[in-house]
Amino acid sequence: MFSMILKANRGRIGKTEQQYVVRTRLVHLFLGVIVFFCGSWGVWANTPDNLDDPETVIRMIVKANADMDLKTLETHMAADEDTVGYTIGGRKYIGWKDVKQAFEEEFSMLSGLTIDILNLKVWRQGEVAWFAMEIDYNREVQTADGPITKTWPLRDTGVLNRRDGIWMLVNWHESMREPIKPLAVEREAVSSKVGDSSEDMDLTGEWEIQEEDKAYQATLDAKGNGPYTWQEGRIHTDNVVDRLWSGTWKQKGNDREGAFEVLLSEDGTTADGVWWYLRVGTQKNIPPREWGGTYKIKRLSPSISDKDMTP
């Protein structure tokens, strides 16, 4: 009898163990399904809506630019070797390699960047879309005197092509929304304290050169010639007349050259003025004094006394 009871109990225990194993496996399977769908949901939830819409992709590209996210930019910008893009300053890019280098240079100079889309219109026909857009490009640059923010009012047009279900930017053109004024130095109340020759002023020393988007240092000799720390650049001074300092610059690192004109302060420690392109790569037909920017130059060493400034 005890033997029969034991066998019966063993049978019940065996069934209970089997049921436990089955239930455990079902629970594990259920949890696995939850984890899978939750994981998939997380990825899906972080993906922008409607990537089949070219306007969404354009906004993604603008956001990636503002976030300095080169990986996302590369995802939606065509890597064709013959892709052509134009931007401000008379610059022309052919192929993704040139574009990527320009992005890397730009991002390396900035301490902050935001882009406001003011107006965007998109048209689409089949696998091709094109757009017109107006933006405010707000750049922040760290200088010795603290961060400086400057807004570039830009307008962009471009063409996208859908390839394997992904919209790619294949061509674009960027320009200023406002008319370009010839770059010139304000020469009000120029003092005659300095003579009429560059030999009257010793420009020896370290100088900080500040543009709208970056700052770097130049080491000049007495005649105002010497290298600077951006793109293997070099300055050549033509002359200094009545505090008006003019010359040329050349950058081996990115194959560009141009000219500059700045007005020195009466004590010779600072100078404000402009610079412009004369050549960008093989492009030489750049109108003078149209594409460039501003210079703010500060003498770091040595200091100059009034005696040094007197002819």
C-alpha positions in Angstrom: 0.0 0.0 0.0 2.7 2.4 1.0 4.5 1.4 -2.2 1.4 2.3 -4.3 1.0 5.6 -2.5 4.7 6.4 -3.1 4.4 5.5 -6.8 1.2 7.7 -7.0 3.0 10.6 -5.3 5.9 10.2 -7.6 3.6 10.4 -10.6 2.0 13.5 -9.3 5.4 15.1 -8.5 6.6 14.2 -12.0 3.6 15.9 -13.6 4.1 18.9 -11.3 7.8 19.2 -12.3 6.9 19.0 -16.0 4.2 21.7 -15.6 6.7 23.9 -13.7 9.3 23.5 -16.5 6.7 24.3 -19.2 5.5 27.3 -17.3 9.0 28.5 -16.7 9.8 28.2 -20.4 6.7 30.1 -21.3 7.6 32.8 -18.9 11.1 33.1 -20.4 9.7 33.1 -23.9 7.2 35.8 -22.9 9.9 37.9 -21.4 12.1 37.4 -24.4 9.2 38.6 -26.7 8.8 41.7 -24.4 12.5 42.5 -24.5 12.6 42.1 -28.3 9.6 44.4 -28.9 10.7 46.9 -26.3 14.1 47.0 -27.9 12.6 47.4 -31.3 10.3 50.0 -30.1 13.2 52.0 -28.6 15.0 52.0 -31.9 11.8 52.9 -33.8 10.9 55.6 -31.3 14.2 57.3 -31.7 13.9 57.3 -35.5 12.5 60.5 -37.1 9.0 60.0 -38.5 8.4 59.5 -42.2 11.9 59.2 -43.7 10.1 58.8 -47.0 9.4 62.5 -46.8 12.3 64.6 -48.3 11.4 67.6 -46.2 12.0 65.4 -43.0 15.4 64.4 -44.4 16.3 68.0 -45.2 15.5 69.0 -41.6 17.6 66.1 -40.4 20.5 67.3 -42.4 20.2 70.8 -40.9 19.9 69.4 -37.4 22.9 67.2 -37.9 24.9 70.3 -39.1 23.9 72.2 -36.0 24.8 69.2 -33.8 28.1 68.9 -35.6 27.1 65.2 -36.3 29.3 64.2 -39.2 27.9 60.6 -39.2 24.4 61.6 -39.9 25.5 64.1 -42.5 27.4 61.4 -44.3 24.3 59.2 -44.2 22.2 61.7 -46.2 24.8 63.4 -48.4 25.8 61.6 -51.6 29.4 60.3 -51.8 29.5 60.6 -55.6 33.0 61.8 -56.7 31.4 64.3 -59.1 28.8 65.8 -56.7 29.1 69.6 -56.8 28.2 72.1 -54.1 28.7 75.8 -53.8 28.8 78.0 -50.7 29.7 81.5 -49.6 33.1 82.9 -50.1 33.3 81.6 -53.7 34.0 78.1 -52.5 33.2 75.0 -54.6 33.2 71.4 -53.4 33.5 68.4 -55.6 32.8 65.0 -54.0 32.2 64.0 -50.4 35.9 64.2 -49.5 36.0 68.0 -50.0 32.7 68.5 -48.2 33.7 66.3 -45.3 37.0 68.2 -44.9 35.1 71.5 -44.9 32.7 70.3 -42.2 35.6 69.1 -40.1 37.4 72.5 -40.4 34.2 74.3 -39.6 33.4 72.2 -36.5 36.9 72.4 -35.2 36.7 76.2 -35.1 33.3 76.5 -33.3 32.4 76.4 -29.6 28.7 76.4 -30.4 26.3 76.3 -33.4 22.6 76.7 -33.9 20.7 76.9 -37.2 17.2 78.4 -37.5 15.1 77.4 -40.5 13.1 80.5 -41.4 11.5 79.2 -44.5 11.5 75.9 -46.3 9.7 74.8 -49.5 10.1 71.4 -51.0 8.9 69.9 -54.3 9.0 66.2 -55.3 8.5 64.3 -58.5 9.1 60.5 -58.3 12.6 59.8 -57.0 13.8 63.4 -57.2 13.1 66.3 -54.8 14.3 69.9 -54.8 14.1 72.7 -52.2 14.5 76.4 -51.4 15.4 77.4 -47.8 16.3 80.4 -45.8 18.2 80.0 -42.6 20.1 81.9 -39.9 23.4 80.2 -39.3 24.5 81.2 -35.7 28.1 80.5 -35.1 29.9 80.8 -31.7 33.7 81.1 -31.6 35.9 81.1 -28.5 38.5 83.9 -28.5 40.9 85.4 -26.0 38.3 87.9 -25.0 35.5 85.3 -24.6 32.9 83.7 -26.9 31.7 85.7 -29.9 28.4 84.8 -31.7 27.8 85.9 -35.3 24.7 85.2 -37.5 25.0 84.5 -41.2 21.8 85.1 -43.0 21.9 82.4 -45.7 19.7 81.0 -48.5 20.0 77.4 -49.8 18.7 75.5 -52.8 19.4 71.9 -53.5 18.4 68.6 -55.1 17.8 65.2 -53.4 17.6 61.8 -55.0 16.1 58.7 -53.4 18.4 55.8 -53.6 17.5 52.3 -52.2 14.7 54.0 -50.2 17.0 56.7 -48.7 16.9 60.4 -49.7 20.4 61.7 -50.5 21.4 65.3 -51.0 23.2 65.3 -54.4 23.6 69.0 -55.1 23.3 72.4 -53.3 24.0 76.1 -53.6 24.4 78.5 -50.7 24.6 82.3 -50.7 24.0 85.3 -48.5 20.4 86.7 -48.3 21.7 90.2 -48.1 23.6 92.2 -50.8 27.3 91.9 -50.6 29.0 95.2 -49.8 32.6 95.7 -51.0 35.0 95.1 -48.2 36.7 98.3 -47.1 38.3 99.9 -44.1 36.7 102.9 -42.4 39.4 105.6 -42.5 37.8 108.4 -40.5 40.1 110.7 -38.5 43.3 109.0 -39.6 46.2 110.5 -37.7 49.4 111.7 -39.3 51.3 110.5 -36.3 52.8 107.7 -38.5 54.8 108.5 -41.6 54.2 107.4 -45.1 56.3 104.3 -45.2 56.1 100.8 -43.8 59.7 101.3 -42.5 58.3 103.8 -39.9 56.7 101.0 -37.9 58.3 97.9 -36.5 55.7 95.1 -36.6 57.9 92.5 -34.9 56.1 90.3 -32.4 53.2 87.9 -31.7 49.8 89.0 -33.0 46.3 87.5 -32.5 44.2 87.5 -35.6 40.5 87.2 -35.0 38.0 86.5 -37.8 34.2 86.0 -37.4 34.7 82.2 -37.1 38.1 81.6 -35.6 41.2 83.1 -33.9 44.9 82.2 -34.4 48.3 83.7 -33.9 50.9 85.2 -36.3 54.6 85.7 -35.7 55.8 88.6 -37.7 59.2 90.2 -38.4 59.8 94.0 -38.4 58.4 94.3 -41.9 55.2 92.5 -41.1 56.0 89.2 -42.8 55.7 85.8 -41.1 53.7 82.6 -40.5 50.4 82.1 -38.7 48.9 79.1 -37.0 45.9 78.5 -39.2 46.2 76.2 -42.3 50.0 76.7 -42.6 49.3 80.4 -43.4 51.7 83.2 -44.1 51.3 87.0 -44.1 53.2 89.3 -46.4 52.9 93.1 -45.7 53.0 95.4 -48.7 53.1 98.7 -46.9 51.8 100.7 -43.9 50.7 104.2 -44.9 49.0 106.6 -42.4 48.3 103.5 -40.2 46.6 101.7 -43.1 48.3 98.3 -43.1 47.8 96.3 -46.3 49.2 93.0 -47.7 48.4 89.5 -48.8 48.0 86.1 -47.1 48.4 82.6 -48.4 47.4 79.2 -46.8 49.1 76.1 -47.9 46.9 73.9 -45.8 43.7 74.5 -47.8 45.2 76.0 -50.9 43.8 79.5 -50.7 45.2 83.0 -50.9 43.9 86.6 -50.7 44.6 90.1 -49.4 43.9 92.2 -46.4 43.6 95.8 -45.3 43.4 97.0 -41.7 43.7 100.3 -39.8 46.1 100.3 -36.9 45.2 102.1 -33.7 47.3 105.2 -32.9 49.3 103.2 -30.3 49.9 100.4 -32.8 48.6 97.6 -30.5 45.4 96.8 -32.4 44.0 96.9 -35.9 40.6 96.5 -37.4 39.8 95.8 -41.1 38.9 93.3 -43.7 40.3 90.3 -45.7 39.2 88.8 -49.0 39.8 85.9 -51.3 41.9 86.1 -54.5 42.1 82.4 -55.2 40.4 79.2 -53.8 42.1 76.1 -55.2 42.0 76.3 -59.0 39.3 79.0 -58.9 40.9 82.3 -59.7 38.1 84.4 -61.1 36.9 85.7 -57.6 35.9 89.4 -57.7 38.3 91.3 -55.3 36.8 92.7 -52.0 33.5 90.7 -52.4 34.2 87.4 -50.7 35.9 87.5 -47.3 35.3 88.9 -43.8 36.7 91.0 -41.0 40.0 91.1 -39.2 40.5 92.1 -35.6 44.2 92.1 -34.9 45.7 92.5 -31.4 49.4 92.7 -30.6 50.4 90.3 -27.9 54.1 91.1 -27.7 56.1 93.2 -27.5 54.3 96.3 -26.4 55.0 99.6 -28.3 55.5 103.0 -26.9 54.7 106.3 -28.5 58.4 106.8 -29.1 58.4 103.6 -31.3 55.6 105.0 -33.3 57.3 108.3 -34.1 59.1 108.6 -37.4 
